[in-house]
Amino acid sequence: MSTSVWWLMRGLTGRRGLLLPLLLTIPVCAVLLWPLMAIWHAPDGYPVSHCPPDNVPPWWPDRLPL
């Protein structure tokens, strides 16, 4: 997936350099992968007994949304 996003960003930036596509690829990949990883790592049958009722672990930082 990241390779596809990289080539898309290279095409959108007009192949002017490497820094701009890299800076665009990183957040785009993070936005696309965040929901996918959330679904894979929190299936429906996940036991809530290890976390509070909202299913957020106590060590999770408040500044990062779930």
NORVEN-V994536 format. One record per backbone hydrogen bond with DSSP energy under -1.0 kcal/mol. NH is the residue of the N-H (numbers start at 0). CO is the residue of the C=O. E is the energy in kcal/mol with one decimal. If there is no record, write none. Layout:
nh={NH NH}
co={CO CO}
e={E E}
This chain:
nh={4 5 6 7 8 9 10 11 12 14 21 22 23 24 25 27 28 29 30 31 32 33 36 37 38 39 40 45 50 54 59 63}
co={0 1 2 3 4 5 6 7 8 9 17 18 19 20 21 23 24 25 26 27 28 29 32 33 34 35 36 42 47 51 56 60}
e={-2.4 -2.5 -2.4 -2.2 -2.7 -2.5 -2.1 -2.3 -2.1 -1.9 -1.7 -2.8 -1.8 -2.4 -1.9 -1.6 -2.6 -2.0 -2.5 -2.2 -2.6 -2.0 -2.9 -2.0 -2.1 -2.4 -2.3 -1.7 -1.6 -2.5 -1.6 -1.1}
